[in-house]
């Protein structure tokens, strides 16, 4: 599991997340800020894992997760990320087909791998 | 015409009565004189003939008693003549003539006395008859029999007592007509009661109204007007009437009519007057009773309407429905409508009862008020209106909406809400003219309806403005939460991540720097946690992200006491509803833990019949005092502003149950 796409609408976080993940050996092949953008890039690049922010500005990250899974059931692992703590959004995460959740401040390649491993 | 004769063979019992009396008296006298002469002839052998003259008194006396002094004196003269011719022809003057003179004088005196006796007997019989008639009527008055029955009885008693052929009781109407309310006829005749009569020609009723006292009318032969024409048709030749004065006002008239040319004897007015006093008492009683009962009925009806209106339901149509029902029953109308006037000059039916064409008048149906109609009148003038369709012979003269309805009389009053003409309530009758007080009684209802509408409108307006205030506050909180999230939190999260990255970049030979950067990252994380608490207090993000179900589950999971949560929701709801339900549940849970020391809490939230039902029940100490700020107080407002209800039951020692109903459609 090496290739990763991050979907988030905050440029500063995208930059910090990219350097954190790549240092841990997870190549960020693309970043996206909207649902449409994300679906296109995922379809084109076929990443191993997609990180999706629950709050995507006016759009819903949860909807995007459902659409990714619907589009390619055997597709990438999806991990939800948020500035909210896990206990605040656990209900949303467990109700979604995402593999798991990582708090944005704790984001690292290792945290993502752990969540995906736990979800399998 | 309000009375109709069914039999035209009316025996003329009154004419020629004095002649009859004389003929009968004299005929009987002749027979008695013949008998007396026979007796005298038999006794003549033993007694002196002159002493036998007294026997003729036996013939005079019965005639005087039965037929009066006149026939009796004739019989006395006849007796003397017969005596002189048959028994004792006058031989000498002197004593015989004296005896004859004494007899004649005695006969005259006896006849006079007997006739006087007869008169006083008759008068006392009449007085007794009048007294018992009055007693019968007084008994009916005291028993409070229904007015029609009493009026019928009074007509009968007056008719019989005055030796009339016809008697009737009429009530004066404000429009100048009279209504027959009771009648009696000596010969079988069907007299319609309840019809109005115009007083356009000669009539006792008109005279009584003009003078305010008793009146007589005789000789209808050349008189004008419907009443006179009818009198001619029936052979009425004289009438007498007395006013019925109720509370100082002319209420009605009692009229007795006769086919005899001979006027009613003097004193007939006084006799009738004694009955009119009883009628006046009865009318006063009946009106007072009716007014009391009507008032009680109306008050009860108005109370029902007011109670319903005071609930201030978002949908006031039950108020209009009950008003239509009550007005129809209480005012004795056949049909009623409650309408709202629209700005485009149409009217909208809110409720209608008793119409043949109900489809045209179902709630919400539009109608362009046609002329002539009472509703159109009210819309144009803003005043109560009345129309009498009973003279309409051509159906095309009626507005199309009324052609199949058979309405005879219609009355409508305006509904004025805060000095603007809002609508109208109309009533119609198929059988009679609506009573003169209908407008007034209708106004009592329109006023209550107007108050109810004003209440409902201001309540609705209040609820709306409260809802707007709460919604605005909610929006502000949500925006604050979002600003925090998108601004400070987002930046702090990135900062924390950057610090971790920086920490990882620090060369291994600078462990202090690495530790310092790590501490900075920890600090930022702690600040983030504090910010998170703050943000959650402002507005739970999960509510906007995930809706009520996930938000309540989060609440339940974080609760220090076990929560049994049941969620049966179909979809997402508007923010105000979700926020209200969430806050109630959150506040109730806080109270259960903090104040009630509950061990277990049950939360049920479900959508049923277009309503969101929320129940929060705990097994704590109960006794939640809603007047002390438990935090629930503000939630009442929130729930009420959404047109919902919130009930809190918290008996001491038996836990607290909070039930909230929130309508899901916006009104």
Interface residues (C-beta under 8 A of the other chain):
Chain A: X10 X12 X13 X16 X17 X19 X20 X23 X54 X55 X60 X62 X83 X84 X85 X87 X88 X89 X90 X91 X92 X95 X104 X105 X107 X108
Chain B: X485 X486 X489 X490 X491 X492 X493 X494 X496 X497 X498 X500 X501 X504 X524 X525 X528 X529 X532 X536 X540 X541 X542 X545 X546 X549 X550 X551 X553 X554 X557 X558
